[in-house]
Amino acid sequence: MQNKLEDKGWLFWTLVAIVIKGIILSYFIFQSNTLYSAKMVYGTSLVSNDYNYILRPVDNYFAYGTYTLEPGATGYFAGRMPGLSLPYMLLRFVFEKENALLLLAALQFLLAAFSVYILARTAQLIIDNKMVFLSTFFLFAISTFTGIFDFMVGLSESFSVSTFILFFYFLVKYLKYNSTRDILLSGCFLAWAIFLRPFLGLLIALVPLLLFVSQYKQLHFKKVFTSCFIFIAPFIFADSCWIVNNYLKAKQFIPLEQSASGVYGTIYSPGWLAIRKFILNTGGECAYYETDSEAAWFREELDDATINNYAFPTRIYNNVSYNRDSLLALRNIYRSYRKNASELSAENPEMQQLDKQVVIIANRYTQQFVNGNSPTYLFYKFGKAFKRLVFKSGSSYLTLPSFSSMNLFQKAIKIKYSLLYYLVLIVGSLGLIMLLKDHKKITLFMILFIANLTATIVLFSDIQESRYFITAYPLLLIATVYSLYKLFPGFFKQKPN
């Protein structure tokens, strides 16, 4: 039976993945219709909040003839790279908005199903065992840490995971067989992944560096150099087109994305970015859409009881001159700016003065905290950021009600997928160490990819959402299966043909 299953082709396995993922996602689609019915497209696809920043400019282009963030506005928007908006734009040339969104969701679901098969094949390329293929396939097919995004439109997560898996698959094939075709395809899929998630951009330099280090002794220098150039060529070409387009439209050199303060107006004004800097350096949560976060306290319209009862960690008041009343005063100034700038023009001199005042005060408080708590503040800052990125529940994006409102079945689902995430995180981390002994070259790539992703988000991003970590999950899943392969050899024992 096992050999017969192995003989099945990519289409068979993709169809199996479609069935498994479809059954699981159908429940969350049902829940989404219950919780977010107004955001559903034909009751099958959930439009995320990031639609406004990624796909709405495309709709504005077809409605008003301008690629802008706000409907009918002037100017040009390059605040997000077009890894997702370009496929949507191509669909919009043929279909109306709702049908195009539905087709985009269908395409990302189909690619995600195909990537389940590809990840299993990658694991089998690394560990030549048929049960490794089946185990990887099943565990990734049932996973919702990545799979929950497959029916959400307006987010780049589903496509980014699929393209990252394809990039890694062809890279592993290249490392095993030295095929020019494989390194070209790997470069193509990484280019798309970067256009979906720019924080993956360092990989375009890291991979060639690793190839040189790992292959210069085995292969001729010219061969390695040629392979590296072929790998980066798709990104160079795509990014060159993007840069030229941005210069023609905005008269600016924009290699990746415009700065947030330059394109989002009052949403991410210099004042808000200064407050986020203060929150980040004191170890707080900068995402204002996270309830009970420091960012929500500063930004959201709250009742008096919530404002007055909110407690900051006492350590942020160590060795500084500001106090809680000072932070409340800063909040009031910023809230005044947000409220009035939405009614007046953000270019109004009075509004600009308010925002400038926020910048001055927030930066002063940040500097006081850093000077008064160096270097210990770094442990809080980066430690909290790492915790938010990696150790937050792997089920936080499931479309379920709050835990206190869940029934027993929903609580079981929530707990099950949280446990699965932590299993992959912990056992996979151990598996990487075990893999390193038997498959040193490929495992070094895997470890450095995960380290690069983690370091980029923790060290250089104000916000560390757990969904930013999902491209590391497939690599950890392969390592998890390898751990099981080593711990339970009887289960993975192959029967003779």
C-alpha positions in Angstrom: 0.0 0.0 0.0 2.8 2.4 0.9 4.6 1.8 -2.4 1.4 2.3 -4.3 0.8 5.6 -2.6 4.4 6.7 -3.4 3.8 6.0 -7.1 1.0 8.6 -7.2 1.9 11.8 -8.9 1.7 15.5 -7.9 -1.9 15.8 -9.1 -3.1 13.0 -6.8 -1.4 14.5 -3.8 -2.6 18.0 -4.5 -6.2 16.7 -4.7 -5.7 14.9 -1.4 -4.4 18.1 0.1 -7.4 20.1 -1.3 -9.8 17.6 0.4 -8.0 17.7 3.8 -7.5 21.5 3.8 -11.0 22.0 2.4 -12.6 20.0 5.2 -10.7 21.9 7.9 -11.1 25.3 6.4 -14.8 24.9 5.8 -15.4 25.0 9.5 -13.5 28.2 9.9 -15.3 29.7 6.8 -18.5 28.8 8.6 -17.3 30.6 11.7 -16.2 33.6 9.7 -19.7 33.9 8.2 -21.0 34.0 11.8 -18.5 36.5 13.1 -17.6 38.6 10.1 -20.4 38.2 7.6 -20.0 41.7 6.2 -16.4 41.0 5.2 -17.1 37.7 3.4 -17.0 37.4 -0.4 -19.8 35.1 -1.5 -19.6 33.5 1.9 -16.3 31.7 1.0 -13.5 34.2 1.4 -12.7 36.6 4.2 -11.5 40.1 3.3 -8.7 41.1 5.8 -8.0 44.6 7.1 -4.8 44.7 5.1 -6.9 44.7 1.9 -7.1 48.5 2.3 -3.3 48.8 1.9 -2.6 46.0 -0.5 -5.6 45.5 -2.9 -7.7 48.7 -2.5 -5.2 50.7 -4.6 -5.9 48.3 -7.4 -9.6 48.9 -7.1 -9.0 52.7 -7.0 -7.0 52.3 -10.2 -10.0 50.7 -12.0 -12.5 53.1 -10.4 -10.6 56.4 -10.6 -7.7 55.8 -12.9 -5.1 56.4 -10.1 -3.1 53.8 -8.1 -3.7 55.5 -4.7 -4.3 54.5 -1.1 -7.5 56.5 -0.7 -10.4 56.5 -3.3 -10.2 59.4 -5.7 -7.0 60.8 -4.1 -4.1 62.2 -6.1 -0.5 60.9 -6.0 0.9 57.4 -6.3 1.0 54.6 -3.7 4.1 52.5 -3.4 3.7 51.6 0.3 3.4 47.9 -0.4 5.3 45.8 -3.0 3.1 44.3 -5.7 3.6 40.6 -5.0 -0.1 40.2 -4.3 -1.6 43.3 -5.9 -0.2 42.5 -9.4 -2.0 39.1 -9.6 -5.1 40.8 -8.4 -4.7 43.6 -11.0 -4.4 41.0 -13.8 -7.7 39.4 -12.5 -9.4 42.8 -12.4 -8.7 43.4 -16.1 -11.1 40.5 -16.7 -13.4 40.3 -13.6 -15.3 42.7 -11.3 -14.1 43.2 -7.8 -15.9 40.4 -6.0 -15.2 37.8 -8.6 -11.6 38.8 -8.8 -11.3 38.5 -5.0 -12.9 35.1 -5.1 -10.6 33.9 -7.8 -7.5 35.2 -6.0 -8.6 33.3 -2.9 -9.1 30.2 -5.0 -5.6 30.5 -6.6 -3.9 30.9 -3.3 -5.8 27.9 -1.9 -4.8 25.8 -4.8 -1.1 26.9 -4.6 -1.2 26.2 -0.9 -2.5 22.7 -1.5 0.2 22.1 -4.1 2.8 23.3 -1.7 1.8 20.6 0.8 2.9 18.1 -1.7 6.1 20.1 -2.5 7.1 20.3 1.1 6.6 16.6 1.6 8.8 16.0 -1.5 11.4 18.4 -0.1 11.5 16.4 3.1 11.9 13.2 1.1 14.8 14.7 -0.9 16.5 15.4 2.4 15.6 12.2 4.2 15.1 9.4 1.6 12.2 7.7 3.4 8.6 7.2 2.2 7.0 7.6 5.6 8.9 10.9 6.0 7.0 12.0 2.9 3.6 10.9 4.2 4.2 12.3 7.7 5.3 15.7 6.4 2.4 15.7 4.0 -0.2 14.9 6.7 1.1 17.3 9.4 1.3 20.2 7.0 -2.0 19.5 5.4 -3.8 19.7 8.8 -1.8 22.7 10.1 -3.8 25.9 10.5 -0.8 28.0 11.6 -0.2 28.6 7.9 -3.4 27.2 6.4 -5.8 29.6 8.1 -4.7 32.3 5.7 -5.6 30.3 2.6 -9.2 31.7 2.5 -8.2 35.2 3.5 -7.8 37.8 0.8 -5.8 41.0 1.3 -3.0 39.2 3.2 0.2 38.0 1.7 0.7 35.1 4.1 -0.7 32.2 2.1 1.1 33.1 -1.1 4.3 33.9 0.8 4.4 30.5 2.5 3.7 28.6 -0.8 6.4 30.6 -2.8 8.9 30.1 0.1 8.3 26.4 0.0 8.8 26.3 -3.7 12.0 28.4 -3.4 13.4 26.0 -0.8 12.4 22.9 -2.8 14.2 23.9 -5.9 17.2 25.1 -3.8 17.4 21.6 -2.2 17.2 20.0 -5.6 20.0 22.3 -6.8 22.2 21.4 -3.8 21.7 17.7 -4.6 21.9 17.8 -8.5 23.5 21.1 -9.4 20.9 21.8 -12.0 20.8 25.3 -13.6 17.1 25.0 -14.1 16.5 24.3 -10.4 18.6 27.3 -9.2 16.7 29.6 -11.7 13.3 28.4 -10.4 14.5 28.8 -6.8 15.5 32.4 -7.6 12.2 33.1 -9.3 10.1 31.9 -6.3 12.3 33.8 -3.8 11.8 36.9 -5.9 8.1 36.5 -5.7 8.3 35.7 -1.9 10.2 39.0 -1.4 7.7 41.0 -3.3 5.0 39.4 -1.0 7.1 39.8 2.2 10.0 42.3 1.9 11.5 41.2 5.2 12.6 38.1 3.3 14.8 40.3 1.2 18.1 39.5 2.9 17.9 36.0 1.6 18.7 37.3 -1.9 22.2 38.0 -0.6 22.4 35.3 2.1 21.7 32.3 -0.3 24.6 33.2 -2.8 26.9 33.8 0.1 26.0 30.3 1.5 26.4 28.8 -1.9 29.9 30.2 -2.2 30.9 29.0 1.2 29.5 25.5 0.7 30.4 24.8 -2.9 33.6 26.6 -3.8 35.7 23.6 -2.8 33.6 21.1 -4.8 32.8 23.2 -7.9 34.8 25.5 -10.1 34.6 29.2 -9.1 33.0 30.1 -12.4 30.3 27.5 -12.0 29.4 28.7 -8.5 29.5 32.4 -9.6 27.2 31.6 -12.6 24.7 29.7 -10.4 24.6 32.6 -7.9 24.0 35.1 -10.7 21.3 33.0 -12.2 19.7 32.8 -8.7 19.6 36.6 -8.1 18.8 37.5 -11.8 14.9 37.1 -11.4 14.9 39.5 -8.4 17.2 42.0 -10.1 14.9 42.1 -13.1 11.7 42.3 -11.2 12.9 44.9 -8.7 14.4 47.0 -11.6 11.0 47.1 -13.2 9.5 48.1 -9.9 12.1 50.8 -9.3 11.7 52.3 -12.8 7.9 52.3 -12.4 8.1 54.0 -9.0 10.5 56.7 -10.4 8.2 57.4 -13.4 5.1 57.6 -11.2 6.5 59.1 -7.9 9.8 60.6 -9.0 11.5 58.8 -6.2 14.0 55.9 -5.9 12.0 53.2 -4.1 13.7 49.8 -4.2 11.2 48.1 -1.9 8.5 50.3 -0.2 7.9 53.9 0.6 8.2 54.9 4.2 5.1 54.5 6.3 5.1 58.2 7.3 5.3 59.2 3.7 2.3 57.3 2.3 -0.2 56.6 5.2 -0.8 60.2 6.3 -2.4 60.5 9.7 -2.6 56.7 10.1 1.2 56.6 10.6 2.1 60.2 11.2 5.6 61.0 12.6 3.9 61.5 16.0 2.5 57.9 16.0 5.8 56.5 14.8 7.6 58.3 17.7 5.1 56.8 20.2 5.7 53.3 18.7 9.4 53.8 19.1 8.8 54.6 22.8 6.6 51.6 23.3 9.0 49.3 21.5 12.1 50.4 23.5 10.2 49.9 26.8 9.3 46.4 25.7 5.6 47.1 24.9 3.3 45.9 22.1 3.2 48.4 19.2 0.2 46.8 17.4 -2.8 49.0 18.3 -5.2 46.3 17.1 -4.1 44.0 19.9 -6.5 44.6 22.8 -5.0 45.7 26.1 -1.7 46.7 24.4 0.2 49.8 25.1 -0.4 50.9 21.5 -4.1 50.6 21.9 -4.1 52.7 25.0 -2.3 55.5 23.3 -4.2 55.3 20.0 -7.7 54.0 20.5 -10.9 55.8 21.6 -11.4 54.3 25.1 -13.8 55.0 28.0 -12.5 56.8 31.0 -12.5 53.7 33.2 -10.3 51.8 30.8 -7.9 54.8 30.4 -7.6 55.4 34.1 -7.3 51.7 35.1 -4.7 50.8 32.5 -1.4 49.9 34.2 2.0 50.1 32.5 4.8 47.9 33.8 6.5 49.7 36.7 10.0 49.2 35.2 9.2 51.9 32.5 9.3 54.5 35.2 12.8 53.6 36.4 15.4 56.4 36.3 13.2 58.8 34.2 11.5 62.1 34.9 8.2 61.2 33.3 5.4 59.4 35.1 2.0 58.0 34.3 0.4 61.5 34.2 3.0 62.5 31.7 2.0 59.5 29.5 -1.6 60.4 29.8 -0.9 63.9 28.7 1.0 62.6 25.7 -1.9 60.4 24.9 -4.3 63.3 25.0 -2.2 65.4 22.7 -1.9 62.5 20.2 -5.6 61.7 20.4 -6.4 65.4 19.8 -4.3 65.2 16.7 -5.9 62.0 15.4 -9.4 63.3 16.0 -9.0 66.7 14.5 -6.7 65.7 11.6 -9.4 63.3 10.4 -11.9 66.2 10.2 -9.5 68.9 9.1 -6.5 68.5 6.8 -3.4 66.9 8.1 -1.6 69.7 6.4 -3.3 72.2 8.6 -0.5 74.2 10.5 -2.3 73.5 13.8 -2.4 69.8 13.1 1.2 69.7 12.1 2.2 71.5 15.3 0.3 69.0 17.4 2.0 66.1 15.7 5.4 67.7 16.0 4.7 68.2 19.7 4.0 64.5 20.0 7.3 63.6 18.2 9.3 65.9 20.6 7.8 64.5 23.8 7.8 60.8 22.7 11.4 61.0 21.6 12.4 62.7 24.8 10.7 60.0 26.9 12.4 57.3 24.8 15.8 58.8 25.2 15.3 59.1 29.0 14.3 55.5 29.3 17.2 54.3 27.1 19.8 56.4 29.0 18.4 55.5 32.4 18.2 51.8 31.8 21.0 50.9 29.4 21.9 48.2 28.7 19.2 46.2 30.6 16.4 47.8 28.5 17.7 45.7 25.5 16.8 42.5 27.2 13.2 43.6 27.7 13.0 45.2 24.2 14.3 42.2 22.2 13.1 39.6 24.7 9.5 40.8 24.5 9.8 41.1 20.7 11.1 37.5 20.4 8.3 36.3 22.6 5.6 38.0 20.6 7.0 36.7 17.3 7.7 33.1 18.3 6.0 32.1 21.5 2.5 33.5 20.9 -0.2 30.9 20.5 -0.1 29.3 17.1 -3.8 29.5 17.0 -4.4 33.3 17.4 -5.6 33.8 13.9 -8.3 31.1 13.9 -11.7 32.6 13.2 -13.2 31.7 16.5 -14.9 33.7 19.2 -13.0 34.8 22.3 -11.9 31.8 24.4 -14.4 32.6 27.2 -17.2 32.5 24.6 -16.2 29.3 22.9 -18.1 26.0 23.3 -16.2 22.8 24.3 -15.6 21.8 20.7 -14.1 25.2 19.8 -11.9 25.2 22.9 -10.7 21.7 21.9 -9.8 23.0 18.4 -8.0 26.1 19.9 -6.0 23.9 22.3 -5.2 21.3 19.7 -3.7 23.7 17.2 -1.8 25.6 19.9 -0.3 22.3 21.0 0.6 21.4 17.4 2.4 24.7 17.0 4.4 24.3 20.1 5.2 20.7 19.2 6.6 21.8 15.9 8.4 24.7 17.5 10.1 22.7 20.2 10.6 19.3 18.5 11.5 21.0 15.3 14.3 23.0 17.0 15.7 19.8 18.4 15.3 18.2 15.0 17.5 20.9 13.4 20.3 19.9 15.8 19.9 16.2 14.9 19.7 17.0 11.2 22.9 19.0 11.4 24.8 15.8 12.0 23.5 13.9 9.0 22.7 16.6 6.5 25.0 19.5 7.4 24.8 21.6 4.2 21.1 21.7 3.8 20.5 22.1 7.6 22.8 25.1 7.7 20.6 26.7 5.1 17.5 25.9 7.1 18.9 27.2 10.4 20.2 30.4 8.8 16.9 31.0 7.0 15.1 30.8 10.3 17.7 32.9 12.1 17.6 35.5 9.4 13.8 35.8 9.5 13.7 36.0 13.3 16.5 38.5 13.6 15.1 40.7 10.9 11.7 41.0 12.6 12.9 41.2 16.2 15.8 43.7 15.5 14.3 45.9 12.8 10.5 45.8 13.0 8.3 47.8 15.4 5.7 45.0 15.2 6.2 41.3 15.7 3.0 39.5 14.7 3.2 35.8 14.9 2.1 35.6 11.3 5.4 37.0 10.3 7.0 33.8 11.5 5.0 31.4 9.3 7.6 31.0 6.6 9.9 29.4 9.2 7.1 26.9 10.1 7.6 24.6 7.0 11.3 24.2 7.8 10.6 23.4 11.4 8.0 20.9 10.3 10.6 19.0 8.3 12.9 19.0 11.3 10.0 17.8 13.5 9.4 14.8 11.2 13.2 14.1 11.2 13.1 14.0 15.0 10.2 11.5 14.9 12.1 9.5 12.3 15.1 9.2 14.7 13.0 8.6 17.8 10.6 6.1 16.4 12.6 4.2 13.7 10.1 1.3 13.7 7.3 3.5 12.5 9.5 4.8 9.6 11.0 1.5 8.7 10.5 0.9 5.0 9.2 -2.4 3.7 11.2 -4.0 1.0 9.8 -3.6 -2.5 
